[in-house]
Amino acid sequence: MAESRDDEQLAGRLVAVALLGLVLIVPPLLAQFDRADRVFGVPLLWAYLYIVWAVVIGMVAVIGGRSR
């Protein structure tokens, strides 16, 4: 019974991370970063996308690492 609850919590957390990732890449928010500015020589939009991607992957790794 406790394992089922743990699986539900894990699934809920992963869904929350997926939704966060989706919200961070919706076009209205991406438009805020679509400028000619550069971060370490990389266009701002690409830097933002890579940071979002890395954060989402990191959060999934942390959640998955704590699951068992």
C-alpha positions, 0 to 999 in steps of 0.5 A: 500500500505504501509503495502505491502511494510513493508511486503516485507521489513520484508520478505527480512530481514528474507531471508537475516538472513536465508542466513547468517545462511546458509553461517555460517554453510557451511562445509568449514567454519565449518572445521575451527572450527573442532579442539580439542580446548574447550571453557568452556569445550565444543568442539569448533565446538559445541560452534560455532554452538550454537553461530550461532544458538543463533545469528540467533534466536536473529536476527529473534526476533529483526526483528520480534519485530520491524515489527508491 
